[in-house]
Amino acid sequence: DDPRDESQVWPILESIWQAWTFMADPGTHAGVISTGERIAASMITLSGILFFASILGVTVDMIREKMESLRQGKSKIIEANHTLILGWTEKTIHIIEELCKANESEGGGVVAILAPESKGQMELELELQLPIRYRRGTRVIFRSGSPLVMGDLLRVSVHLARAVIILSSTGSADQADADTLRTMLSLRSLYDQLQSHVIAEVR
């Protein structure tokens, strides 16, 4: 029995609350007696199942999209005072090795790589040529993207890096130098925020 006075009961609100309980907990309509009420309760319960299944599906898709973004190296790097290497060439791993040696006295550091190659490919090549046990405490973070795109540069926190190394791209010397110049111009647009030394390879 409801202990409330009739003047305190709003039929519309009570109906909405009862419909919600039918949606959220299918077992609550077990006490319904009349045929019409049972049909209405069953329809509300069925719509509740479909509603929560849709919410669950959207949530799963969002989590899967986020995990895929992390796997492909599309997320932002939350680092500062790191060394940033723009480009992935045959010289990149040798530079990482030298940086690991230089950072050893500080207990290691952070090296970030931004290159068009896939994150998985770069991680595999580094693991084959420079396993973790030889990195002397330095963490290497990979992100897939173009050094020519400002959004990708900001994803690797270029404005917070202590040093930026621009490697010459593969292909003709003229095209490689043009890409290096375009990257430098992109960095110049961050002049007020840029705190790092910039080293560029030209051919």
Secondary structure, DSSP 4 states (H G I P E B T S, - for coil): ---S-GGG--HHHHHHHHHHHHHH-GGGGGG--SHHHHHHHHHHHHHHHHHHHHHHHHHHHHHHHHHHHHHTT-SPP--SS-EEEE--STTHHHHHHHHHHHHGGGT--EEEEEESS-HHHHHHHHHHHS-GGGSTT-EEEEEES-TT-HHHHHHTTGGG-SEEEEPPPSS-HHHHHHHHHHHHHHHHTTTTT--SEEEE---
